[in-house]
Amino acid sequence: MRTQVAIIGSGPAGLMLGQLLTLAGIDNVILERKSADYVLGRIRAGVLEQGSVELLQRAGVAGRLHREGLVHHGTDLSFDGDRLRIDFTGLVGRHVTVYGQTEVTRDLMAARTATSVYEAEDVELHDFDGQPWVTWKKDGVTHRLDCDYIAGCDGYHGVSRASIPSDALTTFERVYPFGWLGVLVDKPPVAEELIYAHHERGFALCSQRSPTRSRYYVQVPADEKVESWSDDRFWDELRRRLDPATAEAMQTGASIEKSIAPLRSFVAEPLRFGKLFLSGDAAHIVPPTGAKGLNLAMSDVAMLADALIEFYAERSSAGLDNYSAKALSRIWKAERFSWWMTSLLHTFPENGPFGRRIQRAEFDYLSGSVAAQQSLAENYTGLPA
C-alpha cells in the first residue's frame, strides 16, 4: 500500500490535515489506534479563534458550526468577586466561537473521503530519515504503508514523538501542582459568555457547550480523585468561588460527565525530523486556561498543509524547511499567554501572601489599562500565523 502522506492520529489535527490535503489532490491515509467511537467520545473544550473558524470554512466543514456555534464577543474575569469584562470586539475587532472539539472532530470525520484506518495496533514509523514507511497490525495481520512524508498528529502519548531518538529532541515542560475538575450538565449556562474566576480557595470557570448544556470547572490538587466529589460537593465549592450574583443565578443538576484534567506546559523542538513532522499535542501542550490547545493544533496543520501543497504543486521544499521554526514561533507565544492566564487565575500556595498580592495587582492593572486589556483580547482571539 502506498500514499503520499501518512497521517498518524485521527483527532482534529490529523483529520484537518487530511481534509486539506485531500481537497488539494494529495493522497493521504490516516492511522488511528483507537476506534472511531472512542475518538468521538473524548470530551474536550472548544473555544475557536477566528483563524480556526476560517480554516474550517476552507476545509468545507463549517456549516454546522455556523448554525450551532456560539459567538462570544468578550469574556468575564472575576477576582474575589470583582468582575471585569474584556470586550474582544471593541478592543481588537475580533471574537471567538464556542463549538466543542468533539463536534469539530465529528464534522471532519463526516467529510472525509480518503482512507482512514481505525484500531490500528502496534503502529511503527520506519526510515523517516530516508524513504519512510509505516507498519501496523489489524485483526492480527501486519500491514505496510509506504509514503513520501509522515505527519505525527497522535497526541502527547502517541508513537510519533516517541519514535524520535532522544538525542535529537529537546523538550521543555512545566507540570502544575493542580488540575481542573470538570462537570458537564444539561442546564443553561449561567452567563452568555465565559467567566474566569480567581478565589482564595482556587480557580473556577463557567463555560458552555450549547444554550442548554454547561461545563463548569474548579481547581483541585493534582492528586485529587474524581470519586471524592459528589455532585453536591462540586456545586457547593463552585458557588463559593463565584461572585454572589453568579452563584445565585446558576442552575445545577446531575452531572452527565465528570473528570479531572491535569495541567502542564510542554514543547518539543524541533518539529521536523527528516520526513517526519510533528503537529498538535504531539508537539506541544498548553494549560487550558488560555483556550489555545485546539487552536494551536489547527494552526500547526494549516502551516504543514500549505507547505506540503507547495511541495507537490511547485516541487519547492521552502515551506517544509521553514515549518518547524514558523510553527514554534507561534507555539511559544501561545505558551506564554496560557502560562500568564494560569498564573493570574489559579492559587499557588507556595507563593504565599506576597504572590497573591501580586495577582491582585495584576488584576487591578488589567482593570485600569485599555492597553493591557487589548493585549489579553489580542492573544485570546488569536495572534496572526
BALOBA-1460 file (C-alpha; in Angstrom, 3 decimals):
// residues 385
<rec num="1" residu="m" x="0.000" y="0.000" z="0.000"/>
<rec num="2" residu="r" x="1.337" y="3.453" z="-0.881"/>
<rec num="3" residu="t" x="0.279" y="7.049" z="-0.272"/>
<rec num="4" residu="q" x="1.878" y="10.475" z="-0.418"/>
<rec num="5" residu="v" x="1.337" y="11.486" z="3.238"/>
<rec num="6" residu="a" x="0.794" y="9.092" z="6.135"/>
<rec num="7" residu="i" x="-1.019" y="10.821" z="8.993"/>
<rec num="8" residu="i" x="-0.735" y="9.277" z="12.450"/>
<rec num="9" residu="g" x="-3.721" y="10.142" z="14.637"/>
<rec num="10" residu="s" x="-7.375" y="10.827" z="13.876"/>
<rec num="11" residu="g" x="-8.050" y="13.679" z="16.264"/>
<rec num="12" residu="p" x="-8.948" y="17.108" z="14.910"/>
<rec num="13" residu="a" x="-5.348" y="17.848" z="13.876"/>
<rec num="14" residu="g" x="-4.937" y="14.694" z="11.811"/>
<rec num="15" residu="l" x="-8.414" y="14.930" z="10.327"/>
<rec num="16" residu="m" x="-7.978" y="18.594" z="9.388"/>
<rec num="17" residu="l" x="-4.618" y="17.922" z="7.743"/>
<rec num="18" residu="g" x="-6.128" y="15.028" z="5.820"/>
<rec num="19" residu="q" x="-9.068" y="17.137" z="4.666"/>
<rec num="20" residu="l" x="-6.863" y="19.996" z="3.452"/>
<rec num="21" residu="l" x="-4.575" y="17.599" z="1.582"/>
<rec num="22" residu="t" x="-7.486" y="15.719" z="0.021"/>
<rec num="23" residu="l" x="-9.010" y="18.976" z="-1.228"/>
<rec num="24" residu="a" x="-5.637" y="19.766" z="-2.822"/>
<rec num="25" residu="g" x="-5.495" y="16.380" z="-4.566"/>
<rec num="26" residu="i" x="-2.772" y="14.944" z="-2.320"/>
<rec num="27" residu="d" x="-3.216" y="11.295" z="-1.347"/>
<rec num="28" residu="n" x="-3.192" y="10.574" z="2.373"/>
<rec num="29" residu="v" x="-4.046" y="7.812" z="4.806"/>
<rec num="30" residu="i" x="-4.889" y="8.334" z="8.492"/>
<rec num="31" residu="l" x="-3.947" y="5.656" z="11.029"/>
<rec num="32" residu="e" x="-5.646" y="5.736" z="14.446"/>
<rec num="33" residu="r" x="-5.053" y="3.243" z="17.256"/>
<rec num="34" residu="k" x="-8.484" y="3.757" z="18.836"/>
<rec num="35" residu="s" x="-11.954" y="3.157" z="17.408"/>
<rec num="36" residu="a" x="-13.948" y="5.936" z="15.750"/>
<rec num="37" residu="d" x="-16.487" y="5.792" z="18.583"/>
<rec num="38" residu="y" x="-13.727" y="6.201" z="21.151"/>
<rec num="39" residu="v" x="-12.336" y="9.245" z="19.352"/>
<rec num="40" residu="l" x="-15.795" y="10.824" z="19.250"/>
<rec num="41" residu="g" x="-16.308" y="10.056" z="22.926"/>
<rec num="42" residu="r" x="-13.443" y="12.287" z="24.070"/>
<rec num="43" residu="i" x="-14.857" y="15.276" z="25.939"/>
<rec num="44" residu="r" x="-12.808" y="18.357" z="25.113"/>
<rec num="45" residu="a" x="-13.277" y="22.092" z="25.259"/>
<rec num="46" residu="g" x="-13.881" y="24.130" z="22.142"/>
<rec num="47" residu="v" x="-13.247" y="27.877" z="22.088"/>
<rec num="48" residu="l" x="-12.302" y="28.596" z="18.480"/>
<rec num="49" residu="e" x="-10.277" y="31.593" z="17.363"/>
<rec num="50" residu="q" x="-11.428" y="33.314" z="14.192"/>
<rec num="51" residu="g" x="-8.474" y="31.769" z="12.366"/>
<rec num="52" residu="s" x="-9.683" y="28.277" z="13.308"/>
<rec num="53" residu="v" x="-13.198" y="29.080" z="12.110"/>
<rec num="54" residu="e" x="-11.779" y="30.340" z="8.819"/>
<rec num="55" residu="l" x="-9.758" y="27.126" z="8.472"/>
<rec num="56" residu="l" x="-12.893" y="25.028" z="8.997"/>
<rec num="57" residu="q" x="-14.549" y="27.104" z="6.281"/>
<rec num="58" residu="r" x="-11.599" y="26.443" z="3.962"/>
<rec num="59" residu="a" x="-11.968" y="22.733" z="4.698"/>
<rec num="60" residu="g" x="-15.661" y="22.859" z="3.781"/>
<rec num="61" residu="v" x="-16.883" y="21.696" z="7.189"/>
<rec num="62" residu="a" x="-18.154" y="24.878" z="8.831"/>
<rec num="63" residu="g" x="-21.865" y="24.579" z="8.031"/>
<rec num="64" residu="r" x="-22.970" y="23.114" z="11.360"/>
<rec num="65" residu="l" x="-20.543" y="25.339" z="13.240"/>
<rec num="66" residu="h" x="-22.206" y="28.441" z="11.794"/>
<rec num="67" residu="r" x="-25.641" y="27.085" z="12.714"/>
<rec num="68" residu="e" x="-24.851" y="25.872" z="16.222"/>
<rec num="69" residu="g" x="-21.671" y="27.643" z="17.362"/>
<rec num="70" residu="l" x="-21.983" y="30.357" z="19.998"/>
<rec num="71" residu="v" x="-20.247" y="33.602" z="19.027"/>
<rec num="72" residu="h" x="-18.666" y="35.348" z="22.024"/>
<rec num="73" residu="h" x="-17.618" y="38.973" z="21.730"/>
<rec num="74" residu="g" x="-15.920" y="39.020" z="25.126"/>
<rec num="75" residu="t" x="-15.286" y="37.217" z="28.380"/>
<rec num="76" residu="d" x="-15.524" y="37.997" z="32.081"/>
<rec num="77" residu="l" x="-12.747" y="37.800" z="34.656"/>
<rec num="78" residu="s" x="-13.504" y="37.756" z="38.367"/>
<rec num="79" residu="f" x="-11.109" y="38.259" z="41.274"/>
<rec num="80" residu="d" x="-12.519" y="37.657" z="44.739"/>
<rec num="81" residu="g" x="-15.932" y="38.621" z="43.385"/>
<rec num="82" residu="d" x="-14.853" y="41.754" z="41.479"/>
<rec num="83" residu="r" x="-15.843" y="41.453" z="37.808"/>
<rec num="84" residu="l" x="-14.156" y="42.739" z="34.661"/>
<rec num="85" residu="r" x="-15.446" y="42.187" z="31.132"/>
<rec num="86" residu="i" x="-12.901" y="42.002" z="28.326"/>
<rec num="87" residu="d" x="-14.635" y="43.314" z="25.187"/>
<rec num="88" residu="f" x="-12.883" y="41.421" z="22.373"/>
<rec num="89" residu="t" x="-14.809" y="43.089" z="19.565"/>
<rec num="90" residu="g" x="-14.478" y="46.591" z="20.951"/>
<rec num="91" residu="l" x="-10.789" y="46.194" z="21.798"/>
<rec num="92" residu="v" x="-9.401" y="44.322" z="18.768"/>
<rec num="93" residu="g" x="-12.328" y="43.843" z="16.374"/>
<rec num="94" residu="r" x="-12.373" y="40.041" z="16.693"/>
<rec num="95" residu="h" x="-14.402" y="37.385" z="18.502"/>
<rec num="96" residu="v" x="-14.296" y="33.678" z="19.366"/>
<rec num="97" residu="t" x="-16.804" y="30.884" z="18.758"/>
<rec num="98" residu="v" x="-17.719" y="28.230" z="21.309"/>
<rec num="99" residu="y" x="-18.064" y="24.908" z="19.484"/>
<rec num="100" residu="g" x="-16.944" y="21.666" z="21.111"/>
<rec num="101" residu="q" x="-13.840" y="19.870" z="19.907"/>
<rec num="102" residu="t" x="-15.920" y="16.710" z="19.698"/>
<rec num="103" residu="e" x="-18.174" y="18.464" z="17.197"/>
<rec num="104" residu="v" x="-15.189" y="19.641" z="15.149"/>
<rec num="105" residu="t" x="-13.983" y="16.028" z="15.050"/>
<rec num="106" residu="r" x="-17.448" y="14.777" z="14.073"/>
<rec num="107" residu="d" x="-17.719" y="17.265" z="11.200"/>
<rec num="108" residu="l" x="-14.268" y="16.381" z="9.875"/>
<rec num="109" residu="m" x="-14.991" y="12.652" z="10.126"/>
<rec num="110" residu="a" x="-18.231" y="13.083" z="8.191"/>
<rec num="111" residu="a" x="-16.436" y="14.956" z="5.412"/>
<rec num="112" residu="r" x="-13.560" y="12.512" z="4.994"/>
<rec num="113" residu="t" x="-13.471" y="10.602" z="1.705"/>
<rec num="114" residu="a" x="-9.873" y="9.304" z="1.798"/>
<rec num="115" residu="t" x="-8.730" y="6.200" z="3.682"/>
<rec num="116" residu="s" x="-8.837" y="6.094" z="7.482"/>
<rec num="117" residu="v" x="-7.776" y="3.013" z="9.411"/>
<rec num="118" residu="y" x="-9.129" y="2.782" z="12.959"/>
<rec num="119" residu="e" x="-7.996" y="0.318" z="15.616"/>
<rec num="120" residu="a" x="-4.542" y="0.163" z="14.033"/>
<rec num="121" residu="e" x="-2.422" y="-1.599" z="16.649"/>
<rec num="122" residu="d" x="1.354" y="-1.504" z="17.177"/>
<rec num="123" residu="v" x="1.942" y="1.372" z="14.759"/>
<rec num="124" residu="e" x="5.644" y="1.801" z="13.974"/>
<rec num="125" residu="l" x="7.392" y="4.505" z="11.943"/>
<rec num="126" residu="h" x="10.364" y="3.436" z="9.817"/>
<rec num="127" residu="d" x="13.202" y="5.161" z="7.960"/>
<rec num="128" residu="f" x="11.825" y="8.682" z="8.217"/>
<rec num="129" residu="d" x="15.347" y="9.983" z="7.577"/>
<rec num="130" residu="g" x="15.221" y="8.348" z="4.157"/>
<rec num="131" residu="q" x="12.282" y="6.707" z="2.387"/>
<rec num="132" residu="p" x="9.617" y="6.452" z="5.108"/>
<rec num="133" residu="w" x="7.149" y="3.651" z="5.702"/>
<rec num="134" residu="v" x="4.710" y="2.729" z="8.443"/>
<rec num="135" residu="t" x="3.567" y="-0.633" z="9.753"/>
<rec num="136" residu="w" x="0.635" y="-1.609" z="11.939"/>
<rec num="137" residu="k" x="-1.450" y="-4.603" z="12.893"/>
<rec num="138" residu="k" x="-5.180" y="-5.022" z="12.471"/>
<rec num="139" residu="d" x="-7.107" y="-8.190" z="13.200"/>
<rec num="140" residu="g" x="-3.805" y="-9.983" z="13.702"/>
<rec num="141" residu="v" x="-2.455" y="-9.073" z="10.259"/>
<rec num="142" residu="t" x="0.576" y="-6.793" z="9.758"/>
<rec num="143" residu="h" x="0.181" y="-4.049" z="7.138"/>
<rec num="144" residu="r" x="2.742" y="-1.748" z="5.495"/>
<rec num="145" residu="l" x="2.241" y="1.744" z="4.097"/>
<rec num="146" residu="d" x="4.971" y="3.400" z="2.023"/>
<rec num="147" residu="c" x="4.831" y="7.192" z="1.804"/>
<rec num="148" residu="d" x="6.709" y="10.386" z="0.992"/>
<rec num="149" residu="y" x="6.116" y="12.052" z="4.360"/>
<rec num="150" residu="i" x="4.733" y="11.225" z="7.811"/>
<rec num="151" residu="a" x="2.687" y="13.693" z="9.884"/>
<rec num="152" residu="g" x="2.646" y="12.874" z="13.588"/>
<rec num="153" residu="c" x="-0.704" y="14.136" z="14.881"/>
<rec num="154" residu="d" x="-1.224" y="11.447" z="17.516"/>
<rec num="155" residu="g" x="-1.074" y="13.444" z="20.717"/>
<rec num="156" residu="y" x="1.194" y="13.701" z="23.727"/>
<rec num="157" residu="h" x="1.299" y="9.934" z="24.361"/>
<rec num="158" residu="g" x="1.489" y="8.920" z="20.696"/>
<rec num="159" residu="v" x="4.095" y="6.902" z="18.847"/>
<rec num="160" residu="s" x="5.296" y="9.731" z="16.587"/>
<rec num="161" residu="r" x="7.343" y="11.760" z="19.070"/>
<rec num="162" residu="a" x="8.354" y="8.566" z="20.885"/>
<rec num="163" residu="s" x="9.921" y="7.298" z="17.636"/>
<rec num="164" residu="i" x="12.436" y="10.148" z="17.528"/>
<rec num="165" residu="p" x="15.888" y="9.462" z="19.017"/>
<rec num="166" residu="s" x="16.084" y="11.212" z="22.378"/>
<rec num="167" residu="d" x="19.333" y="12.973" z="21.492"/>
<rec num="168" residu="a" x="17.648" y="14.625" z="18.501"/>
<rec num="169" residu="l" x="14.847" y="16.156" z="20.558"/>
<rec num="170" residu="t" x="14.785" y="18.930" z="23.138"/>
<rec num="171" residu="t" x="11.744" y="19.165" z="25.406"/>
<rec num="172" residu="f" x="10.573" y="21.901" z="27.760"/>
<rec num="173" residu="e" x="7.980" y="21.144" z="30.416"/>
<rec num="174" residu="r" x="6.262" y="22.548" z="33.460"/>
<rec num="175" residu="v" x="3.831" y="20.343" z="35.381"/>
<rec num="176" residu="y" x="1.429" y="22.333" z="37.546"/>
<rec num="177" residu="p" x="0.550" y="21.080" z="41.056"/>
<rec num="178" residu="f" x="-3.175" y="21.150" z="40.299"/>
<rec num="179" residu="g" x="-5.799" y="20.084" z="37.786"/>
<rec num="180" residu="w" x="-9.296" y="21.037" z="36.682"/>
<rec num="181" residu="l" x="-12.252" y="19.055" z="37.972"/>
<rec num="182" residu="g" x="-14.867" y="19.462" z="35.251"/>
<rec num="183" residu="v" x="-18.589" y="18.733" z="35.268"/>
<rec num="184" residu="l" x="-20.886" y="18.634" z="32.245"/>
<rec num="185" residu="v" x="-24.565" y="19.296" z="32.975"/>
<rec num="186" residu="d" x="-27.708" y="19.689" z="30.912"/>
<rec num="187" residu="k" x="-28.607" y="23.120" z="32.261"/>
<rec num="188" residu="p" x="-28.480" y="26.536" z="30.563"/>
<rec num="189" residu="p" x="-25.202" y="28.436" z="31.032"/>
<rec num="190" residu="v" x="-25.147" y="30.891" z="33.910"/>
<rec num="191" residu="a" x="-23.950" y="33.672" z="31.585"/>
<rec num="192" residu="e" x="-23.822" y="34.409" z="27.866"/>
<rec num="193" residu="e" x="-20.023" y="34.472" z="27.933"/>
<rec num="194" residu="l" x="-17.347" y="32.542" z="29.828"/>
<rec num="195" residu="i" x="-16.469" y="33.582" z="33.381"/>
<rec num="196" residu="y" x="-12.910" y="33.002" z="34.629"/>
<rec num="197" residu="a" x="-12.750" y="33.372" z="38.410"/>
<rec num="198" residu="h" x="-9.873" y="33.650" z="40.863"/>
<rec num="199" residu="h" x="-10.683" y="32.973" z="44.526"/>
<rec num="200" residu="e" x="-8.546" y="32.262" z="47.558"/>
<rec num="201" residu="r" x="-9.978" y="28.714" z="47.505"/>
<rec num="202" residu="g" x="-8.872" y="28.232" z="43.902"/>
<rec num="203" residu="f" x="-9.739" y="28.904" z="40.287"/>
<rec num="204" residu="a" x="-13.194" y="28.330" z="38.757"/>
<rec num="205" residu="l" x="-14.562" y="28.546" z="35.218"/>
<rec num="206" residu="c" x="-18.128" y="28.819" z="33.965"/>
<rec num="207" residu="s" x="-18.167" y="27.581" z="30.380"/>
<rec num="208" residu="q" x="-20.730" y="26.139" z="27.986"/>
<rec num="209" residu="r" x="-21.337" y="23.769" z="25.087"/>
<rec num="210" residu="s" x="-24.736" y="24.953" z="23.887"/>
<rec num="211" residu="p" x="-27.669" y="27.114" z="25.066"/>
<rec num="212" residu="t" x="-28.840" y="24.127" z="27.129"/>
<rec num="213" residu="r" x="-25.567" y="22.439" z="28.167"/>
<rec num="214" residu="s" x="-22.957" y="23.891" z="30.529"/>
<rec num="215" residu="r" x="-19.428" y="22.952" z="31.512"/>
<rec num="216" residu="y" x="-18.020" y="24.050" z="34.871"/>
<rec num="217" residu="y" x="-14.567" y="23.616" z="36.404"/>
<rec num="218" residu="v" x="-12.862" y="24.067" z="39.765"/>
<rec num="219" residu="q" x="-9.147" y="23.890" z="40.570"/>
<rec num="220" residu="v" x="-8.207" y="20.829" z="42.630"/>
<rec num="221" residu="p" x="-4.877" y="19.329" z="43.782"/>
<rec num="222" residu="a" x="-3.109" y="17.241" z="41.152"/>
<rec num="223" residu="d" x="-3.610" y="14.035" z="43.168"/>
<rec num="224" residu="e" x="-7.353" y="14.585" z="43.734"/>
<rec num="225" residu="k" x="-9.735" y="11.714" z="42.892"/>
<rec num="226" residu="v" x="-12.978" y="12.198" z="40.978"/>
<rec num="227" residu="e" x="-14.661" y="9.683" z="43.270"/>
<rec num="228" residu="s" x="-14.212" y="12.074" z="46.175"/>
<rec num="229" residu="w" x="-16.507" y="14.625" z="44.559"/>
<rec num="230" residu="s" x="-20.251" y="14.138" z="44.669"/>
<rec num="231" residu="d" x="-22.341" y="16.499" z="42.560"/>
<rec num="232" residu="d" x="-23.476" y="18.338" z="45.692"/>
<rec num="233" residu="r" x="-19.908" y="18.859" z="46.857"/>
<rec num="234" residu="f" x="-18.912" y="20.194" z="43.433"/>
<rec num="235" residu="w" x="-21.783" y="22.702" z="43.228"/>
<rec num="236" residu="d" x="-21.174" y="23.920" z="46.773"/>
<rec num="237" residu="e" x="-17.494" y="24.501" z="46.057"/>
<rec num="238" residu="l" x="-18.158" y="26.214" z="42.731"/>
<rec num="239" residu="r" x="-20.622" y="28.619" z="44.329"/>
<rec num="240" residu="r" x="-18.045" y="29.602" z="46.963"/>
<rec num="241" residu="r" x="-15.606" y="30.684" z="44.241"/>
<rec num="242" residu="l" x="-18.029" y="32.800" z="42.203"/>
<rec num="243" residu="d" x="-19.382" y="36.264" z="42.841"/>
<rec num="244" residu="p" x="-22.712" y="36.153" z="44.747"/>
<rec num="245" residu="a" x="-24.917" y="37.129" z="41.790"/>
<rec num="246" residu="t" x="-23.485" y="34.418" z="39.548"/>
<rec num="247" residu="a" x="-23.627" y="31.819" z="42.297"/>
<rec num="248" residu="e" x="-27.286" y="32.649" z="42.923"/>
<rec num="249" residu="a" x="-28.226" y="32.521" z="39.220"/>
<rec num="250" residu="m" x="-26.505" y="29.224" z="38.410"/>
<rec num="251" residu="q" x="-28.770" y="26.257" z="37.655"/>
<rec num="252" residu="t" x="-27.400" y="22.961" z="38.941"/>
<rec num="253" residu="g" x="-28.285" y="19.361" z="38.227"/>
<rec num="254" residu="a" x="-26.990" y="15.818" z="37.906"/>
<rec num="255" residu="s" x="-23.661" y="15.650" z="36.085"/>
<rec num="256" residu="i" x="-23.554" y="13.747" z="32.806"/>
<rec num="257" residu="e" x="-19.732" y="13.656" z="32.802"/>
<rec num="258" residu="k" x="-17.153" y="14.363" z="35.475"/>
<rec num="259" residu="s" x="-13.380" y="14.187" z="35.118"/>
<rec num="260" residu="i" x="-10.095" y="15.738" z="36.240"/>
<rec num="261" residu="a" x="-7.645" y="17.151" z="33.694"/>
<rec num="262" residu="p" x="-4.039" y="17.701" z="34.834"/>
<rec num="263" residu="l" x="-2.357" y="20.936" z="33.763"/>
<rec num="264" residu="r" x="1.030" y="21.111" z="32.090"/>
<rec num="265" residu="s" x="3.025" y="23.220" z="29.663"/>
<rec num="266" residu="f" x="5.142" y="21.267" z="27.178"/>
<rec num="267" residu="v" x="7.032" y="21.957" z="23.952"/>
<rec num="268" residu="a" x="9.205" y="19.655" z="21.838"/>
<rec num="269" residu="e" x="11.817" y="21.070" z="19.462"/>
<rec num="270" residu="p" x="12.342" y="20.828" z="16.543"/>
<rec num="271" residu="l" x="9.131" y="19.730" z="14.803"/>
<rec num="272" residu="r" x="10.828" y="18.124" z="11.788"/>
<rec num="273" residu="f" x="12.973" y="15.006" z="11.680"/>
<rec num="274" residu="g" x="13.794" y="14.122" z="8.090"/>
<rec num="275" residu="k" x="10.424" y="13.375" z="6.560"/>
<rec num="276" residu="l" x="8.536" y="13.208" z="9.862"/>
<rec num="277" residu="f" x="6.690" y="16.305" z="11.086"/>
<rec num="278" residu="l" x="5.049" y="16.789" z="14.491"/>
<rec num="279" residu="s" x="1.807" y="18.742" z="14.895"/>
<rec num="280" residu="g" x="-0.746" y="19.364" z="17.637"/>
<rec num="281" residu="d" x="-0.420" y="17.719" z="21.040"/>
<rec num="282" residu="a" x="2.433" y="15.534" z="19.775"/>
<rec num="283" residu="a" x="4.461" y="18.764" z="19.648"/>
<rec num="284" residu="h" x="3.062" y="20.852" z="22.499"/>
<rec num="285" residu="i" x="0.651" y="21.020" z="25.425"/>
<rec num="286" residu="v" x="-0.760" y="24.201" z="26.964"/>
<rec num="287" residu="p" x="-2.840" y="24.650" z="30.108"/>
<rec num="288" residu="p" x="-6.489" y="25.069" z="29.059"/>
<rec num="289" residu="t" x="-6.728" y="28.469" z="30.751"/>
<rec num="290" residu="g" x="-5.967" y="30.393" z="27.562"/>
<rec num="291" residu="a" x="-8.134" y="28.202" z="25.265"/>
<rec num="292" residu="k" x="-5.167" y="27.563" z="22.973"/>
<rec num="293" residu="g" x="-4.803" y="23.778" z="22.637"/>
<rec num="294" residu="l" x="-7.166" y="23.083" z="19.736"/>
<rec num="295" residu="n" x="-6.350" y="26.395" z="18.062"/>
<rec num="296" residu="l" x="-2.615" y="25.697" z="18.109"/>
<rec num="297" residu="a" x="-3.239" y="22.286" z="16.548"/>
<rec num="298" residu="m" x="-5.294" y="23.904" z="13.786"/>
<rec num="299" residu="s" x="-2.542" y="26.473" z="13.198"/>
<rec num="300" residu="d" x="0.128" y="23.758" z="13.006"/>
<rec num="301" residu="v" x="-1.669" y="21.660" z="10.414"/>
<rec num="302" residu="a" x="-2.645" y="24.706" z="8.342"/>
<rec num="303" residu="m" x="1.075" y="25.575" z="8.068"/>
<rec num="304" residu="l" x="2.021" y="21.964" z="7.342"/>
<rec num="305" residu="a" x="-0.737" y="21.526" z="4.757"/>
<rec num="306" residu="d" x="0.342" y="24.702" z="2.937"/>
<rec num="307" residu="a" x="3.960" y="23.501" z="2.940"/>
<rec num="308" residu="l" x="3.007" y="20.078" z="1.537"/>
<rec num="309" residu="i" x="0.722" y="21.622" z="-1.078"/>
<rec num="310" residu="e" x="3.586" y="23.914" z="-2.138"/>
<rec num="311" residu="f" x="5.926" y="20.929" z="-2.409"/>
<rec num="312" residu="y" x="3.640" y="18.829" z="-4.573"/>
<rec num="313" residu="a" x="2.486" y="21.744" z="-6.747"/>
<rec num="314" residu="e" x="5.812" y="23.517" z="-7.213"/>
<rec num="315" residu="r" x="8.422" y="20.941" z="-6.111"/>
<rec num="316" residu="s" x="9.619" y="23.568" z="-3.630"/>
<rec num="317" residu="s" x="10.698" y="22.471" z="-0.156"/>
<rec num="318" residu="a" x="10.857" y="26.029" z="1.224"/>
<rec num="319" residu="g" x="7.662" y="25.693" z="3.272"/>
<rec num="320" residu="l" x="8.645" y="22.285" z="4.643"/>
<rec num="321" residu="d" x="12.102" y="23.559" z="5.558"/>
<rec num="322" residu="n" x="10.589" y="26.530" z="7.419"/>
<rec num="323" residu="y" x="7.683" y="24.672" z="9.070"/>
<rec num="324" residu="s" x="9.354" y="23.954" z="12.398"/>
<rec num="325" residu="a" x="10.653" y="27.474" z="13.005"/>
<rec num="326" residu="k" x="7.423" y="29.129" z="11.864"/>
<rec num="327" residu="a" x="5.171" y="26.882" z="13.942"/>
<rec num="328" residu="l" x="7.366" y="27.129" z="17.050"/>
<rec num="329" residu="s" x="7.298" y="30.932" z="16.917"/>
<rec num="330" residu="r" x="3.513" y="30.863" z="17.266"/>
<rec num="331" residu="i" x="3.568" y="27.989" z="19.754"/>
<rec num="332" residu="w" x="5.817" y="29.811" z="22.212"/>
<rec num="333" residu="k" x="3.639" y="32.934" z="22.099"/>
<rec num="334" residu="a" x="0.611" y="30.778" z="22.940"/>
<rec num="335" residu="e" x="2.577" y="29.034" z="25.704"/>
<rec num="336" residu="r" x="3.427" y="32.440" z="27.186"/>
<rec num="337" residu="f" x="-0.198" y="33.588" z="27.138"/>
<rec num="338" residu="s" x="-1.503" y="30.331" z="28.607"/>
<rec num="339" residu="w" x="1.139" y="30.491" z="31.364"/>
<rec num="340" residu="w" x="0.176" y="34.108" z="32.111"/>
<rec num="341" residu="m" x="-3.556" y="33.341" z="32.346"/>
<rec num="342" residu="t" x="-2.824" y="30.337" z="34.538"/>
<rec num="343" residu="s" x="-0.545" y="32.385" z="36.796"/>
<rec num="344" residu="l" x="-3.130" y="35.135" z="37.216"/>
<rec num="345" residu="l" x="-6.170" y="32.998" z="37.920"/>
<rec num="346" residu="h" x="-5.025" y="29.988" z="39.966"/>
<rec num="347" residu="t" x="-3.926" y="29.758" z="43.560"/>
<rec num="348" residu="f" x="-0.300" y="28.790" z="44.203"/>
<rec num="349" residu="p" x="0.038" y="28.111" z="47.940"/>
<rec num="350" residu="e" x="3.821" y="28.059" z="47.672"/>
<rec num="351" residu="n" x="3.760" y="31.734" z="46.591"/>
<rec num="352" residu="g" x="2.272" y="32.841" z="49.883"/>
<rec num="353" residu="p" x="0.587" y="36.191" z="50.672"/>
<rec num="354" residu="f" x="3.103" y="38.121" z="48.548"/>
<rec num="355" residu="g" x="2.219" y="36.081" z="45.476"/>
<rec num="356" residu="r" x="-1.494" y="36.682" z="45.997"/>
<rec num="357" residu="r" x="-0.974" y="40.426" z="46.307"/>
<rec num="358" residu="i" x="0.947" y="40.363" z="43.024"/>
<rec num="359" residu="q" x="-2.003" y="38.568" z="41.393"/>
<rec num="360" residu="r" x="-4.355" y="41.204" z="42.778"/>
<rec num="361" residu="a" x="-2.124" y="43.979" z="41.475"/>
<rec num="362" residu="e" x="-2.100" y="42.318" z="38.057"/>
<rec num="363" residu="f" x="-5.904" y="42.167" z="38.024"/>
<rec num="364" residu="d" x="-6.180" y="45.807" z="39.130"/>
<rec num="365" residu="y" x="-3.697" y="46.872" z="36.432"/>
<rec num="366" residu="l" x="-5.706" y="44.964" z="33.844"/>
<rec num="367" residu="s" x="-8.924" y="46.608" z="35.060"/>
<rec num="368" residu="g" x="-7.482" y="50.096" z="34.640"/>
<rec num="369" residu="s" x="-5.482" y="49.703" z="31.434"/>
<rec num="370" residu="v" x="-7.019" y="49.588" z="27.986"/>
<rec num="371" residu="a" x="-3.625" y="48.576" z="26.576"/>
<rec num="372" residu="a" x="-3.452" y="45.575" z="28.930"/>
<rec num="373" residu="q" x="-7.000" y="44.559" z="28.003"/>
<rec num="374" residu="q" x="-6.125" y="44.855" z="24.309"/>
<rec num="375" residu="s" x="-3.153" y="42.564" z="24.837"/>
<rec num="376" residu="l" x="-5.356" y="39.960" z="26.517"/>
<rec num="377" residu="a" x="-8.011" y="40.257" z="23.793"/>
<rec num="378" residu="e" x="-5.434" y="40.026" z="21.010"/>
<rec num="379" residu="n" x="-3.906" y="36.862" z="22.446"/>
<rec num="380" residu="y" x="-7.202" y="35.205" z="23.390"/>
<rec num="381" residu="t" x="-8.822" y="35.725" z="19.987"/>
<rec num="382" residu="g" x="-5.666" y="34.576" z="18.197"/>
<rec num="383" residu="l" x="-2.373" y="36.040" z="17.055"/>
<rec num="384" residu="p" x="-1.585" y="36.077" z="13.328"/>
<rec num="385" residu="a" x="0.044" y="32.924" z="11.971"/>
